[in-house]
């Protein structure tokens, strides 16, 4: 059987490189779409040899990248203008996340790409005007309008955060709480990347053209997560505020003088209002299925890995069992719900 090729947009990013790893583990050939300024070191260490240079701000480069032979049977898009790399290179967030993704959708349609898997955001349809969130929704709508086959994975807040900064804190007995007193839905990023790889390679065509919420089985506050780690690791872990109250008060004022902070302020304000909670009806039961029209892709709960990555002080080969949150016991979020939004777009 010929090796199946999947293009990953934003492959050099934190999430993108995890998607690449998940695809390689499934035996796929990965074509990494990167910018000229991207660092390829990590991808090369994973064994990636197929690189195409393209930029979401350059429609011609996207057309060239997506028509490369052999044609990819799927494109997974995780790139974002709302990123540290864009800030370093003085990129335009809105141009990348709106115009860039429209050009990507057009390029995929013109190239005949069978499916686009979009990494979207939980409840992005409930966040009008919030940067990055509303732009993801605009991309979902544009993919539907152009009739480019797609699946949008609307991810909750990452339990491990960017660069897995949570792990080091938990080793020291602290869970960093970015929104004290606010419950929101979470997802462990390696689970999201596994779902993305399965959606690209295994999901039946009849299940495409809709959005799917990816999150844990109940929203959790910082103290709930800290209590979960305490139970799993057998030693105290406490929730600790990340952003001092005085800084939160001053941040909007600072953002007037530092324009690139304005998007972060808008997103943080939305999160603190409790927006990061799915309103899809939650299912009961231990195992997770994607029950999508015309077929199903089983995403089994194989035992969570959030406590494996050194959070317990053990080697990764010595798994620590994670447990799910429940209404009566704040145990570690493990049974992530994967629910689809009603019907096709």
C-alpha positions as CSV (number, residue, x, y, z in Angstrom):
1,X,0.0,0.0,0.0
2,X,1.3,3.4,-0.9
3,X,2.2,5.8,1.9
4,X,-0.5,8.4,2.5
5,X,0.7,12.0,2.4
6,X,-0.7,14.7,4.8
7,X,0.3,18.3,4.6
8,X,0.5,20.1,7.9
9,X,0.2,23.9,7.9
10,X,2.1,25.4,10.8
11,X,4.1,22.3,11.2
12,X,7.0,24.0,13.0
13,X,4.7,25.3,15.8
14,X,4.2,23.8,19.2
15,X,0.9,22.2,18.3
16,X,2.0,21.6,14.7
17,X,5.0,19.5,15.6
18,X,2.8,17.3,17.9
19,X,0.4,16.8,14.9
20,X,3.4,15.8,12.8
21,X,4.4,13.2,15.5
22,X,0.9,11.8,15.6
23,X,0.7,11.4,11.9
24,X,4.1,9.7,11.7
25,X,3.0,7.3,14.4
26,X,0.1,6.3,12.1
27,X,2.6,5.7,9.3
28,X,1.7,8.7,7.2
29,X,4.1,10.7,5.0
30,X,4.2,14.2,6.4
31,X,4.7,17.2,4.2
32,X,5.6,20.1,6.5
33,X,4.4,23.5,5.3
34,X,6.7,26.1,6.9
35,X,7.7,29.7,6.5
36,X,11.1,30.7,5.3
37,X,11.9,32.0,8.8
38,X,10.7,28.8,10.6
39,X,13.1,26.6,12.6
40,X,13.0,23.1,11.1
41,X,15.3,21.5,13.7
42,X,12.5,19.7,15.7
43,X,10.8,18.5,12.6
44,X,14.0,17.1,11.2
45,X,14.7,15.3,14.4
46,X,11.3,13.6,14.1
47,X,12.3,12.4,10.6
48,X,10.5,14.8,8.4
49,X,12.2,15.3,5.0
50,X,9.4,16.7,2.9
51,X,9.3,20.5,3.4
52,X,7.4,23.1,1.4
53,X,7.9,26.8,2.0
54,X,4.7,28.7,2.0
55,X,3.1,31.6,3.9
56,X,-0.5,32.2,4.7
57,X,0.1,35.8,3.6
58,X,1.2,34.7,0.1
59,X,-1.6,33.0,-2.0
60,X,0.8,32.0,-4.8
61,X,3.0,30.1,-2.3
62,X,-0.1,28.2,-1.0
63,X,-1.2,27.2,-4.5
64,X,2.3,25.9,-5.2
65,X,2.5,24.0,-1.9
66,X,-0.8,22.3,-2.2
67,X,-0.3,21.2,-5.8
68,X,3.1,19.5,-4.9
69,X,3.3,15.8,-6.0
70,X,2.1,13.4,-4.7
71,X,-1.0,15.3,-3.9
72,X,-1.8,15.3,-0.2
73,X,-5.0,13.4,0.7
74,X,-5.5,15.8,3.7
75,X,-4.4,19.1,5.0
76,X,-4.3,19.8,8.7
77,X,-4.2,23.5,9.5
78,X,-2.9,24.6,12.9
79,X,-1.1,27.8,11.9
80,X,-2.1,31.0,13.6
81,X,-1.3,34.7,13.2
82,X,-2.0,34.9,17.0
83,X,1.4,33.5,17.9
84,X,4.8,34.3,19.3
85,X,6.4,33.7,15.9
86,X,4.1,36.2,14.2
87,X,4.9,38.8,16.9
88,X,8.7,38.2,16.5
89,X,8.5,38.6,12.7
90,X,6.0,41.5,13.0
91,X,3.3,39.6,11.1
92,X,-0.3,40.8,10.8
93,X,-2.6,38.6,12.9
94,X,-5.8,39.5,11.2
95,X,-4.4,39.2,7.7
96,X,-3.0,35.7,8.5
97,X,-6.0,34.4,10.4
98,X,-8.6,35.8,8.0
99,X,-7.2,36.5,4.5
100,X,-4.6,33.8,4.9
101,X,-7.0,31.0,5.7
102,X,-9.4,32.1,2.9
103,X,-6.4,31.8,0.5
104,X,-5.6,28.4,2.0
105,X,-9.2,27.2,1.5
106,X,-9.1,28.4,-2.1
107,X,-5.8,26.7,-2.7
108,X,-7.1,23.5,-1.2
109,X,-10.2,23.6,-3.4
110,X,-8.3,24.4,-6.5
111,X,-5.8,21.6,-5.9
112,X,-8.6,19.1,-5.2
113,X,-7.5,18.3,-1.6
114,X,-10.0,15.7,-0.3
115,X,-10.3,17.2,3.1
116,X,-9.0,20.0,5.4
117,X,-8.8,19.4,9.1
118,X,-9.0,22.8,10.8
119,X,-7.8,23.2,14.4
120,X,-10.5,25.6,15.6
121,X,-11.6,26.9,19.1
122,X,-14.3,25.8,21.4
123,X,-17.3,28.2,21.4
124,X,-15.8,30.3,18.7
125,X,-19.3,30.9,17.4
126,X,-20.1,32.6,20.8
127,X,-17.2,35.0,20.7
128,X,-18.0,37.7,18.1
129,X,-15.3,40.3,17.9
130,X,-12.8,38.3,20.0
131,X,-9.6,38.0,18.0
132,X,-8.5,34.6,16.9
133,X,-11.8,33.0,18.1
134,X,-14.1,34.9,15.6
135,X,-11.5,34.4,12.9
136,X,-11.6,30.7,13.3
137,X,-15.4,30.8,12.9
138,X,-15.0,32.9,9.8
139,X,-12.7,30.2,8.4
140,X,-15.2,27.4,9.2
141,X,-17.9,29.3,7.4
142,X,-15.7,30.0,4.4
143,X,-14.7,26.3,4.0
144,X,-18.4,25.5,4.0
145,X,-19.3,28.2,1.5
146,X,-16.6,27.1,-0.9
147,X,-17.7,23.5,-0.5
148,X,-14.2,22.4,0.4
149,X,-14.6,19.2,2.4
150,X,-13.5,19.9,6.0
151,X,-13.8,19.0,9.7
152,X,-13.3,21.7,12.3
153,X,-12.0,20.4,15.7
154,X,-13.0,23.0,18.2
155,X,-10.5,22.5,21.0
156,X,-11.0,23.6,24.6
157,X,-8.2,25.2,26.6
158,X,-5.0,23.2,26.6
159,X,-4.4,21.6,30.0
160,X,-0.6,21.6,29.3
161,X,-0.5,25.1,27.8
162,X,2.1,26.3,25.3
163,X,5.4,24.5,25.6
164,X,4.0,22.4,28.5
165,X,4.9,25.0,31.1
166,X,2.4,23.4,33.5
167,X,4.5,20.3,33.9
168,X,7.4,22.1,35.6
169,X,5.0,24.0,37.9
170,X,3.2,20.8,38.9
171,X,6.5,19.2,39.8
172,X,6.9,22.0,42.3
173,X,3.4,21.5,43.7
174,X,1.7,24.3,41.8
175,X,-1.0,24.4,39.1
176,X,-0.9,27.8,37.3
177,X,-4.4,29.2,37.3
178,X,-4.9,31.8,34.6
179,X,-8.6,32.6,35.5
180,X,-9.2,32.1,39.3
181,X,-12.7,31.1,40.1
182,X,-13.6,30.5,36.4
183,X,-14.4,27.0,35.2
184,X,-13.6,26.1,31.6
185,X,-13.3,23.1,29.3
186,X,-9.9,21.6,28.8
187,X,-8.1,19.2,26.5
188,X,-4.7,17.6,26.7
189,X,-2.9,18.7,23.5
190,X,-1.6,15.2,22.6
191,X,-5.2,13.9,22.6
192,X,-6.2,16.7,20.2
193,X,-3.3,15.9,17.9
194,X,-4.2,12.2,17.9
195,X,-7.8,13.1,17.0
196,X,-6.5,15.4,14.2
197,X,-4.4,12.6,12.7
198,X,-7.3,10.2,12.9
199,X,-9.6,12.7,11.3
200,X,-7.1,13.2,8.4
201,X,-6.6,9.5,7.8
202,X,-9.5,7.4,9.1
203,X,-12.7,9.5,9.2
204,X,-15.2,8.5,6.6
205,X,-16.1,11.1,4.0
206,X,-19.7,11.0,5.1
207,X,-18.6,12.4,8.5
208,X,-17.0,15.6,7.1
209,X,-18.4,19.2,6.8
210,X,-19.1,19.9,10.4
211,X,-17.5,21.1,13.6
212,X,-16.7,18.9,16.7
213,X,-16.2,20.1,20.2
214,X,-13.1,18.6,21.9
215,X,-13.1,19.0,25.7
216,X,-13.2,17.2,29.0
217,X,-16.4,15.9,30.5
218,X,-17.1,18.8,32.8
219,X,-15.7,22.3,33.0
220,X,-13.0,22.7,35.7
221,X,-11.6,25.5,37.8
222,X,-7.9,25.7,38.8
223,X,-8.5,24.2,42.3
224,X,-10.4,21.3,40.7
225,X,-7.4,20.5,38.5
226,X,-5.0,21.0,41.4
227,X,-7.1,18.5,43.5
228,X,-7.0,16.1,40.6
229,X,-3.2,16.2,40.4
230,X,-3.0,15.8,44.2
231,X,-5.1,12.6,43.9
232,X,-3.2,11.2,41.0
233,X,0.3,12.1,42.2
234,X,-0.2,11.4,45.9
235,X,1.3,14.7,47.0
236,X,-0.1,18.2,47.4
237,X,-0.7,20.4,44.4
238,X,-2.3,23.8,44.8
239,X,-3.8,26.3,42.4
240,X,-1.9,29.5,42.2
241,X,-2.9,32.7,40.4
242,X,-0.7,33.4,37.3
243,X,-1.6,37.1,36.7
244,X,-1.6,39.5,39.7
245,X,-4.8,41.5,40.1
246,X,-3.0,44.8,39.7
247,X,-1.5,43.7,36.4
248,X,-5.0,42.7,35.1
249,X,-6.2,46.2,36.0
250,X,-3.3,47.8,34.2
251,X,-3.2,45.5,31.2
252,X,-5.9,47.3,29.1
253,X,-4.1,50.6,29.6
254,X,-0.7,49.1,28.6
255,X,-2.4,47.6,25.5
256,X,-3.2,51.1,24.3
257,X,0.5,51.7,24.0
258,X,1.5,48.2,22.9
259,X,-1.0,47.3,20.1
260,X,0.0,43.6,19.8
261,X,-1.3,43.1,23.4
262,X,-4.8,44.2,22.5
263,X,-5.7,40.8,21.1
264,X,-4.5,39.0,24.2
265,X,-6.5,41.4,26.4
266,X,-9.7,40.6,24.5
267,X,-9.1,36.9,24.7
268,X,-8.3,37.0,28.4
269,X,-11.4,39.1,29.1
270,X,-13.6,36.6,27.3
271,X,-12.1,33.6,29.1
272,X,-12.5,35.3,32.5
273,X,-16.2,35.8,31.7
274,X,-16.6,32.0,31.5
275,X,-16.8,31.8,27.7
276,X,-14.6,28.7,27.4
277,X,-17.4,26.2,28.1
278,X,-19.1,24.0,25.5
279,X,-22.9,24.3,25.2
280,X,-23.2,21.0,23.4
281,X,-25.2,18.4,25.4
282,X,-22.8,16.4,27.3
283,X,-22.9,12.6,27.1
284,X,-22.6,10.2,30.0
285,X,-20.5,7.1,30.0
286,X,-16.8,6.1,30.0
287,X,-15.9,5.7,26.3
288,X,-16.0,8.3,23.7
289,X,-17.3,8.0,20.1
290,X,-17.5,10.4,17.3
291,X,-20.9,9.6,16.0
292,X,-21.0,11.5,12.8
293,X,-23.4,11.3,9.9
294,X,-23.0,8.2,7.8
295,X,-20.2,6.6,9.9
296,X,-18.3,6.7,13.1
297,X,-14.7,7.1,14.1
298,X,-14.0,5.6,17.5
299,X,-11.8,7.7,19.6
300,X,-11.4,5.4,22.6
301,X,-10.3,6.7,26.0
302,X,-7.2,4.6,26.3
303,X,-6.1,6.1,29.6
304,X,-4.9,9.7,29.9
305,X,-1.3,10.7,29.5
306,X,-1.3,14.1,31.2
307,X,0.5,12.8,34.3
308,X,3.0,10.7,32.3
309,X,5.2,13.5,31.0
310,X,7.3,13.8,34.1
311,X,4.6,15.4,36.2
312,X,4.9,12.6,38.7
313,X,8.7,12.5,38.5
314,X,8.5,9.1,36.8
315,X,9.8,8.1,33.3
316,X,7.3,8.3,30.5
317,X,7.5,4.6,30.2
318,X,6.0,4.3,33.7
319,X,2.4,5.6,33.2
320,X,0.5,7.1,36.1
321,X,-3.2,6.4,35.7
322,X,-5.3,9.5,35.2
323,X,-9.0,9.7,36.1
324,X,-11.9,11.7,34.9
325,X,-13.5,14.7,36.6
326,X,-16.9,13.9,38.1
327,X,-19.5,16.1,39.8
328,X,-18.6,14.7,43.2
329,X,-14.9,14.0,42.9
330,X,-12.5,16.5,41.2
331,X,-10.3,13.9,39.5
332,X,-8.0,14.6,36.6
333,X,-9.8,15.3,33.3
334,X,-9.5,12.2,31.4
335,X,-12.8,11.3,29.6
336,X,-12.7,14.1,27.0
337,X,-16.1,14.4,25.3
338,X,-16.0,14.6,21.5
339,X,-19.4,15.9,20.4
340,X,-20.4,17.1,17.0
341,X,-22.4,20.2,16.3
342,X,-25.9,19.5,15.1
343,X,-25.9,18.6,11.4
344,X,-23.9,19.7,8.5
345,X,-23.1,23.3,7.7
